[in-house]
Amino acid sequence: MASPVTNAHAASSPTGNKNYVYIISILGLLFFMLGFITWLNGTLIQFLRLVCQLKGEVQPFLVTFAFFIAYFFLAIPSSIILKITGYKKGMALGWLIMAVGSMLFIPAANARSFGLFLTALFVQGMGFTLVQTAINPYISIVGPIESAAKRMSIMGICNKIAGILSPLILGYVLLNNATKLESDIEAVADPFKKGILLDELSQKIVAPYIVLAIVLVVLAVIVYLSSLPEIKNEQKEATNDGAIAKTSVFQYPHLVLGILCLFLYVGVEVMAGDAIGTYGKAMGLPLDETKSFTSYTLLCMLIGYVAGILTIPKYLSQQAALKYSAILGIILSVLVFATHGYASIICIALMGLANALMWPAIWPLALKNLGRFTQTAAGLLIMGIAGGALIPLLYGFLKGAPFHLSNALSFLVCMLPSYLYILYYAVKGNLAK
């Protein structure tokens, strides 16, 4: 059984250095798989829109809603589970739950049932919630808090390399010759014949998700058998001179404001990553092109993470990185609204660069000096990931009845206020006492 450590400062010795590299390597593998599965959703939106013949602007975004809303309901239960199991066993359990969710894609494909697909995504989200609740505070406190954003940037590179690959791979498997496929299905007038074509298309998703389920089970075993150390939250809580120690996690304003910041950040990240294809489709761009747009956003995020590793904390503080990222997001939001066609798509993809350092910066800023409240705070922050469920849904809702806002204006309404709040948190909110 792995021995507990407090903050991995044992890395100062040669043995400790090897152990630290081992820990980072295992966590990098886990972040890779988290990214691979998370960024399948952009392709799934367009695949399920076709297979399940989804109508309107809201229905397709139930894909991201079903996946990310699990974070809201299960974040606090996940933090309770982690207190019982510890980080390592909790992460292993999370991967097994994700494997169950992946297997549910089989009956969903056989029945071509949108409801079953959403159920499978929700179960996957349950497993993700447990893993995310463990792995994010783990990477934040496994070393010095001052360089937490740098470690999370390394994890982000692993996550986004997977995110670049996953829509390309799934798009090729599910939507090869997608524009022709779409027109062929639309050309069939007989409902029975159209149903046969759609059933055949639906079966394409079975094999990839069987493979994914096997990989997730193997990953659960690897995590369970690994020598990842347990982390004890023994850091002291910050108090002013003569101040009484905090009795509730909600007595930390920088955490409470950070939860909202994370909520909005995940919303804009999912919009830039998963909604970019839908945005392009709404402008009349072909499905053969829009199916891979997510990869462009994630490539920009990858560049941003590399910049974070090179600059944080040597040249940029975590607060400064968040501030400049938010300013870039504000500028790009306006440019998306002011441009059209491929220029708009380029601006949305560049939001990946603006978003890259936000997650690595928000976590350590929000978790700073929480001591014994760290696990509970991590659960609350994980609840903020529900922003990925609600903000894209808002985008679809604004485009449909009763508002009927334009594609560009709906996008702006979702993005600009979010980036403005993130800028506030970077400048002032994270300093709240």
N, C-alpha and C positions, 0 to 999 in steps of 0.2 A: 504494500500500500504506500502511495506517495506521501512523503512527509510534508506538513504544511509549512509555508513560508509567509513572511509578512509583506515584502515588497521586492523580492528577487535581487536584493543588494548583494547576495552571495556571489553575483557575477564578477566581483572584483578579483576573485581568485581564478587561476587557470581552469580549475574544475568548474567553478561557477560560470565562467565564460562559455564553456562547452554546453553546460546545462541551459544557459540563456538562449544560445543559438538553437538548441533543440526545441525549447518552448516556442520560440518565434516561428520555427519551421512548421511545427504541428499546427499552430494557430493560423499560419499562412495557408496551409492546406484547407483548413476549415473555412476560412474566409473565401477561398477560391470556390468551394462548393456552394456557399451561401450566395455568392454572386451569380454563379451559373444558373441556379434555380430561380432566383429573384427576377433576373432579366429575361427569363423565358416569357414573362407575362405580355411584353409588347407584341411578340409574335402570336401568342395565344389569343389576344384580343382580335387580331385580324383573321386568324384561323377559325375561331368560334363564331365570329360574325358571319362567316361564310357557311360553315358546317351546320350551325344551328339556325341559320337564316334570321339573325337578330335584326330587329327593326328599331328605328329611332336613334337618338344620340346618347341616351343614358344606358341602355342595356349592355353595350359592349364594355363599358367601364365598371360593370358589376364584377368583371374578372379581377381587376385590381382591388375593388372593394372587398370581395370575399377573402382575398389573400391577406390584405393589410388590416382588415377590421379585427382579425383574430388577435392582433397585438393589443387592442383596446380591452378586450374581454379577459385575456389570459395573462397579461403582464404581471399583475399582482399575484395571482395563483402561482405563476412561474417563480417569482421571487420566494414564495413560501416553500415551494418544492426544492429550490436550491439550498435553502437553509437546512433542509432535511438531508438531501442527497450530497451536497457539496457541488462545486462547479463541474468537476470532471464527469461524475455519474449523471448529473443533470444534462450535460451536453450530449452524452451518449444516448440518453432517453429521448432527447429532442430529435436526433437523427433517425431513430426508429419510428417515431411518430410521423416524420416526413416521409419515410418509406411507405407507411400505411396510406398516407394521402396520395402518393404516387400510384400505388396499386389501385386506388379507387378510380383512376382514369380509365381502367379497363372496362368496368361496367358502364361508366359514363359514355365511353365511345361506342359500346355495343348498343346502348339504348339511344344514342345520339341525344342525350338529355342535358340541356343547359343547366338545369338544377343540380344534377349529379356532378357535372364538371365544377360548379361553384362549391359544392360540398367537398369535393376532393381538394380544391384550392384552399378552403378554410382549414381542413385538417393539416395540410402542408403548413399553413400559416401558424397553426398551433405548435407544431414542432419548431418552426422558425422562432417563435416567441420565446420558447424555453432556451434555445441555443443563444439567441441574441441577448437575452437577459443575463446569461452567464458570461458570454465571450467579450462583450464590450467593456464592462467594468474590469474584467480579467486583464485585458490588454492595457487598460488605463493604469492599473495599479501594480502590474507585474514588474514595473521599473519606476524610475523617478517620474513624478507627476509632471515636471517641467518639460519632459520630452515625450509625453503621452501622445501628443498630436503627431509627432514624427513616427512613433510605432504604429499608430492607427493609419498613417499615410502608407506605410509599408503594407499593412493589411489591405488597405484600399486598392493598392496596385494588384494584389492577388485577386481581390474581388472584381475589379473592373476588367482585368485580362479575361477572366471567366465570363464577365458580362458582354464583352465584345464577341467572344466565341459563341455563346449560347444562342443568340438570335440568328446568327449566320447558319449554325448547324441545324437548329430546329426549323428555320425558314426554308432551308434546302430540302429537309425531309418532308415537311408538311405542305409547303407552298411552292414547290418547284414548278416553273412555268405558270405562276399564279394568275397572271392577267388572262391568259388563254383559258385556264381552268375556270376562272370566274365568269368569263363570257360564255363558255360552253354550258355551264350550269344555268345561267340566266336565259339561255336560248331554248332550254327544254321547257315546253309548255305542259306536258303530261306530268301531274303531281307524282304518279307512281314511278315513272322513269327518273324524275328528278330526285326522288327519295333514294333510289338505288345508287345514283351517282354520289349523293351526299353521304350515304352509308359507307361506300367504298372510301371516300375521302376521310371520313371519321376514323376508320380503322388504321390509318397511317400513324395515329398518335399512340397506338398500343405498344408497339415494340420499343420506341424511345423511352417510354415511362416504365416499362419492365426493367430495362437496363438501368435506368435511374434509380429504381427501388433497390436493385441489387447493390449498386454502388453505395447507396445510403446505409444499407445494413452493414456492409464491409467497413464503412467509415465509423459507424457506431462501435463496432468491435475494436477498431484501431484506437479510438479515443478511450474506451473502457480499459484496454490493456496497456495504454501508454503510461509513462511515469510523469505526466503533468502534475505539478505540485498544487496543493490546495492553497488558497490565499486567505489569510486571516486579516480582517479589517481592523488593524490595531492602530491606525493613524489617529491622532488626537483631533478632536473637534476644535475649530477656531473659536475663541471667545475673546471679547474685549476685556480690558482690565476691570475686574469686579463684576463682570457679567455672569449671569446664571447660565449653566449649560442648557442647551436646547433639549426639549422633551419630545418634540415632534419633528418629523421630516419636513412638514409644511412651514416650519419656522425659519426656513432658509429661502429667502426671496430669490437668490440667484438660481436655485434649483427650480422653483415654481415657474419663474420666467423662462428658464431654460427648457422646461417641458413644452411650453407653447412654441418656443423657438425651434425645437426639434420637430414638432408637429408640422410647422409651416415648411421647414427645410425638406422633410421627406416628401411633403406634397409637391414642392416645386421640382424635386429630383425625379419623382415618378412622372410628373408632367413632361419634363424635358426628355426622359428616357422612354417611357411607355406610350405617351400620348403623341410623340413626334410623328409616328406613322399615321395615326388618325388625322392629325393636323394636315399632313401632306395629302392624304386621301381626300380630305374635304376640299382641297384646292384643285383636285382633279388629277393628281399625279398617279401613275400606274402602280398597282399592287406589287408588281415585280420589283419596284424600287422601294416603295414605302416599307416593305416587310423587313428591310435591313437597316432602316434609319436609326433604330435604337443603338446599333453598334457605333455609329458616328458620335453620338452623345457620349458613349462610354469611352471611346478613344480620347475624347477631349478630357474626360474625367481622369483617365490614366495619366495624361500629360500633367494635369493639375496635381496629382498625388506625387509624381516625380519632383515637381517644383516644391512641394511641401517637405519632402525628405531633404532636399538640398538647402532649404532656407529656414526650417523650424528646428530648434529655437535659435540658431546662430544669428540669423539676420532678421527674422520675423518672430514676434511673439504670437501665441495662439489667438489672442484678442485681435491683433493687427491682421492676421491672416483672415479671420472671420469678417472683419470690417471691409477689407479690400475686395473680398469675394462677394459680399453683399452689394457693394457699389457696382461691381461688374454685372451682377445679376439685374440690377435696376436699369442699367444702360441697355443691356441686351433685351430686356422686356419691352422697352420702348421701341427698339429697332425691329423686333419681331412684328409689332403692331404697324410700324411705318413702312415695312417692306412687303414683298409678295413673292410667291414662287420659291425657287431654290434659295434666294437670298434669305427668306424667312427661315427656311429649314437650316441653313448654315448658322443663323443666329440662335436657333433653338439648340442645335448641337453644341455650340460654344458655351451654352449654359452649363454643360458638363464641366467645363473649366471653372466656371464661377462656383459650381456646387461642390467641387472636389474636396476642398479643405474645410467645408462646413461641418460635416459629421466628425472628423478628427478633432476639430476645435471645440465644438459644443459639448461633447462628452466630458472632457477634463475640466472645462470651465464650470459645468453644472455640478460635477461630482466633487469639486474642490472642498476639502476640509469637512467632509460629511461623516468621517469615522464610522461608527457603528450603524449609521443610517445608510451606508453605501448600497447594500443589496436592495433595500426597500426603494431607495432613490432610483436605482437602476431599473426596477420594475416600473416605476412611474414614467421614467424617460422612455422605456420601451412602449408604454401606452401611447406616447407621442407619435410613434410610427404609424398610427391610425390616420395621420395626415395623408399618407399614401392611398388610403381608401376614400377619403372624403373630398379632397381637393380635385382629383380627376373627375369624380362623379359630379362635382359642382360645375366643372367645365362642360360636361355633356348636358347637364340640366339647363345651363344658361343658353346653350345653342338651341335647345328644344322649346316646346311650349311650357309656360306662356310667354317667356321672354323673347325668344327668337333673336338673340344677339348674334352678331356676325362671328365667324370663326376666330378672327383676330382679336376682336374686343373681348370675347369670352376668355380667351387665353390671357389677355392683359389683366383682366379683373382678378384672375386666379394668381397671377405671378407677381405683379408689381407691389400690392400691399404686403405680400409675404416677404419679399426681399427688403422692404422698408422696415418691417419689424425686426428681421434678422440683423439689419444694420443697427437698430436701436439696442438690441441685446449685446452686440459686439462693442458698442461705445459705452453704454451705461448699465444695461440690465444685468450683466454678469458681475458687476461690482456692488449690486444691491446687498445691504446688510440686514 
